Amino acid sequence: MDSLLQGGFADPVLNSQTSFRAIMDALANPGTPQDLVTPQSISHSLSPELVSTLLTLSDHDTPVWLDARLRADGTIGTWLGFHSGAPLVDAPEKATFAAASGAGQLPALDQFNLGTQEYPDRSTTVVLAVPSLSGGEMLVLRGPGIKDHLHISPQGLPADFIAQWSANRELFPRGVDLLLVADGQVMGLPRSTRIAEGH
C-alpha cells in the first residue's frame, strides 16, 4: 500500500493542472515538446512520463487500456485504480486513453476507438513511451498549429508508422490522437497533423 500512496503527484491538484496544460499545449502545437511533472514510478515497466499522463488524464469515467506488459504487472492496475478510479479495459477499441510502454507493445492505430462522424471526440488518445523525442529518423509535420512545417525525430516509433498515420489522418475528423512521452516531456501528434518522411 505504501508504494501505491507514493506513486502519485506530490501536489495532486497543482501537478495535474501543470501536466494537463502541458498535454493541451502539446496537442495545440504539434511536434513541440512540453514539460511534464513526472512523479516517481511505482514500476520499472511504467515510465515516469506514463505515470504523469495517466494520473492527469484518467478518472472513473475514462476507460483505460494498458499494453500486455503493463497489464502483466498487477501493481499498475491497482495503482491506477487507487489514484484515479479509472476502469481498465482489455479491448483497445473500448478505451478513452491507452498507454503503451513501447512500439512493440502497441497495436495498430486502427484497433483503437476511432470515434464517429457525430462524436469524433470519443476516439482514443494513445500515449506511447519512446526512448527519446530526438535522435531518430527525421519526420516532417504540417497542419493546424504548425507554421509552414516542422521537423521532429523521435526514436522508437512503429516501423510502419508513416503508413499507419496517413490512414489515421484520412479518417478526419475521426481518428486517434497520439502523445509521445520521453525525457520528462510530451509531444503531441493530433489526428489533423500530416506526417511525412524527412529529406
C-alpha positions as CSV (number, residue, x, y, z in Angstrom):
1,M,0.0,0.0,0.0
2,D,2.9,2.4,0.7
3,S,4.1,2.1,-2.9
4,L,0.6,2.9,-4.1
5,L,0.5,6.0,-1.9
6,Q,3.9,7.2,-3.1
7,G,3.3,6.6,-6.8
8,G,1.4,9.8,-7.3
9,F,1.9,13.6,-7.6
10,A,3.4,15.4,-4.6
11,D,0.8,18.1,-5.1
12,P,-2.1,16.3,-6.9
13,V,-4.1,19.4,-7.8
14,L,-1.2,21.7,-8.9
15,N,0.8,18.9,-10.5
16,S,-2.1,17.5,-12.5
17,Q,-3.0,21.0,-13.7
18,T,0.5,21.7,-14.8
19,S,0.7,18.4,-16.7
20,F,-2.8,18.9,-18.2
21,R,-1.7,22.3,-19.5
22,A,1.5,20.7,-21.0
23,I,-0.6,18.0,-22.7
24,M,-3.1,20.5,-24.1
25,D,-0.2,22.7,-25.3
26,A,1.4,19.7,-26.9
27,L,-1.7,18.9,-28.9
28,A,-2.2,22.6,-29.8
29,N,1.4,22.9,-31.0
30,P,2.1,19.5,-32.7
31,G,5.7,18.3,-32.6
32,T,6.8,20.8,-29.9
33,P,7.8,19.1,-26.7
34,Q,6.2,20.3,-23.4
35,D,7.5,19.7,-19.9
36,L,5.5,17.3,-17.7
37,V,5.5,16.9,-13.9
38,T,7.0,13.4,-13.6
39,P,6.4,11.7,-10.2
40,Q,8.3,8.6,-9.2
41,S,7.1,5.5,-10.9
42,I,5.8,2.5,-8.9
43,S,7.1,0.0,-11.5
44,H,10.0,-0.2,-13.9
45,S,7.5,-1.1,-16.6
46,L,5.8,2.3,-16.3
47,S,7.9,5.3,-17.2
48,P,7.5,8.5,-15.1
49,E,6.0,10.2,-18.2
50,L,3.3,7.5,-18.5
51,V,2.6,7.9,-14.8
52,S,2.2,11.6,-15.3
53,T,-0.2,11.3,-18.3
54,L,-2.3,8.6,-16.7
55,L,-2.7,10.5,-13.4
56,T,-3.5,13.7,-15.4
57,L,-6.0,12.3,-17.9
58,S,-7.8,9.4,-16.3
59,D,-10.6,9.3,-13.9
60,H,-13.6,6.9,-13.0
61,D,-15.3,7.9,-16.3
62,T,-12.4,7.1,-18.6
63,P,-11.8,3.5,-19.5
64,V,-8.0,2.9,-19.9
65,W,-6.2,0.3,-22.0
66,L,-2.8,-0.9,-20.8
67,D,-0.5,-2.9,-23.0
68,A,0.2,-6.5,-22.2
69,R,3.5,-5.7,-20.5
70,L,1.8,-3.1,-18.2
71,R,-1.2,-5.4,-17.6
72,A,1.1,-8.2,-16.6
73,D,2.4,-6.1,-13.7
74,G,-0.7,-6.3,-11.4
75,T,0.7,-3.4,-9.3
76,I,0.0,-0.9,-12.1
77,G,-3.7,-1.7,-12.4
78,T,-4.1,-1.5,-8.6
79,W,-2.2,1.8,-8.5
80,L,-4.2,3.4,-11.3
81,G,-7.5,2.3,-9.6
82,F,-6.3,3.7,-6.3
83,H,-5.3,7.1,-7.7
84,S,-7.8,7.8,-10.4
85,G,-10.5,5.1,-10.2
86,A,-10.2,4.5,-14.0
87,P,-11.6,1.2,-15.1
88,L,-9.3,-1.0,-17.2
89,V,-10.4,-2.5,-20.5
90,D,-8.9,-5.4,-22.4
91,A,-10.2,-4.2,-25.8
92,P,-8.3,-1.3,-27.4
93,E,-11.5,0.0,-29.1
94,K,-13.2,0.5,-25.7
95,A,-10.5,2.8,-24.3
96,T,-10.7,6.5,-23.9
97,F,-7.0,6.5,-23.1
98,A,-4.4,3.9,-24.0
99,A,-0.9,3.5,-22.6
100,A,1.9,1.6,-24.4
101,S,5.4,1.1,-22.9
102,G,7.0,0.8,-26.3
103,A,6.2,0.5,-30.0
104,G,6.4,-3.3,-29.8
105,Q,3.5,-3.3,-27.4
106,L,1.3,-1.0,-29.5
107,P,-1.5,-2.5,-31.6
108,A,-2.2,-0.9,-35.0
109,L,-3.7,2.5,-34.5
110,D,-6.9,1.4,-36.3
111,Q,-7.5,-1.1,-33.5
112,F,-8.4,1.8,-31.1
113,N,-11.7,3.7,-30.9
114,L,-11.7,6.0,-33.9
115,G,-14.7,7.9,-32.9
116,T,-17.8,8.6,-35.1
117,Q,-18.7,11.3,-37.5
118,E,-21.2,12.6,-35.0
119,Y,-18.8,12.2,-32.0
120,P,-15.2,12.2,-33.2
121,D,-14.1,13.3,-29.7
122,R,-14.9,9.9,-28.4
123,S,-11.9,8.4,-30.0
124,T,-8.9,7.0,-28.1
125,T,-6.0,9.2,-27.1
126,V,-2.9,6.9,-27.3
127,V,0.1,7.6,-25.1
128,L,3.3,5.9,-26.3
129,A,6.5,5.8,-24.3
130,V,9.5,6.1,-26.6
131,P,13.3,6.1,-25.8
132,S,13.7,9.7,-26.8
133,L,11.9,12.6,-28.5
134,S,15.0,13.2,-30.6
135,G,17.8,11.4,-32.4
136,G,15.6,9.2,-34.6
137,E,14.8,9.4,-38.3
138,M,13.6,12.8,-39.5
139,L,9.9,13.4,-40.0
140,V,8.2,16.5,-41.4
141,L,5.0,17.8,-39.8
142,R,2.4,20.1,-41.5
143,G,-1.1,21.1,-40.5
144,P,-3.0,23.1,-37.9
145,G,-0.8,24.6,-35.1
146,I,2.3,24.5,-37.3
147,K,3.7,27.4,-39.2
148,D,4.7,26.1,-42.6
149,H,6.4,22.8,-41.4
150,L,8.3,21.4,-38.5
151,H,11.0,18.7,-38.3
152,I,10.9,16.1,-35.5
153,S,13.0,13.0,-34.9
154,P,11.5,10.8,-32.1
155,Q,13.1,7.4,-31.6
156,G,11.1,4.2,-31.2
157,L,8.1,4.7,-33.5
158,P,6.5,1.6,-35.2
159,A,8.3,0.6,-38.4
160,D,5.2,1.3,-40.5
161,F,4.3,4.5,-38.6
162,I,4.0,6.8,-41.6
163,A,1.5,4.5,-43.4
164,Q,-0.5,4.0,-40.2
165,W,-0.6,7.7,-39.6
166,S,-1.6,8.5,-43.1
167,A,-4.6,6.1,-42.9
168,N,-5.5,7.6,-39.5
169,R,-5.4,11.2,-40.8
170,E,-7.6,10.2,-43.8
171,L,-10.4,9.4,-41.3
172,F,-10.5,13.1,-40.1
173,P,-12.5,14.3,-38.1
174,R,-12.3,10.7,-36.8
175,G,-9.1,9.1,-35.8
176,V,-6.8,8.8,-32.8
177,D,-4.6,11.5,-31.3
178,L,-1.1,10.4,-30.3
179,L,1.1,11.6,-27.4
180,L,4.7,10.6,-27.4
181,V,6.4,10.7,-24.0
182,A,10.1,10.6,-23.0
183,D,12.8,12.7,-21.3
184,G,10.2,14.3,-18.9
185,Q,8.3,15.7,-21.8
186,V,5.3,15.1,-24.0
187,M,5.0,15.6,-27.8
188,G,1.5,15.8,-29.3
189,L,0.5,14.5,-32.7
190,P,-3.2,15.3,-33.2
191,R,-5.1,13.5,-35.9
192,S,-5.1,16.6,-38.1
193,T,-1.3,16.6,-38.5
194,R,0.2,15.4,-41.7
195,I,3.4,13.5,-41.2
196,A,5.9,12.6,-44.0
197,E,9.5,11.3,-44.0
198,G,12.1,14.0,-43.9
199,H,14.6,14.6,-46.6
